[in-house]
Amino acid sequence: MPTEPLLAAQAARRLGIPTKELLRLVYERKIHFVMIDGVAHIPEDAIDEYQSEAS
């Protein structure tokens, strides 16, 4: 069952980075995101994928 995508601040906490850094990743399209009501949200699998690529 898919989970709700996370807000930028929640995803940044999961990644252990500042929200500003996560928003830069979104802007540069280095992490997958979805737009919901005009706000970028980060799917759980995108966090896992980014962590595996970063290590």
N, C-alpha and C positions, 0 to 999 in steps of 0.2 A: 504494500500500500504506500503510495508516494506521500511524502510529508510536505507541509507548507514551505515554500521558499522563505529564507531568513532575510530580515532587514539588514542593511549594511553594517550597522553597529553590532548586531548579533553575530553575523558572519565574521567580522573583524575580531571579536572576542574569541571565537572558536579557533581562529588562525593565530591568535596572539600578536596581532598587529594593530596599529592605530586605525581608526575608521577612515581617516584622511588617506592613508596608504591604500586601503581597500578600494576606496572611491577612485583613486588613481589607476588601480588595476582594472576597474570597470571601464573607466574612460579610455584607457589604452587597449581595451578588449583582451586583456591577459587572463581574465577569469570569466567564465560563462555567467550570464545573468538573464533575468526575465523582467520585463517592465509590467508592473501591476499598478493601475491607477496613476501612471506617470512617475512611479517610484521604482528604482532598481532593487530587485530582490535576488538573493543568491541561493540557488538550489543546493541541497545537502550534497549531492553527488559532485557539484562543481567545486565545493570545498575540498572533498576527498581527492578529486582529480588535481587540483592546484597543489595540495600538500605532497602528493606523490611526484609531481613534476619538479617541485622545488627541492626535493631531497635527493 
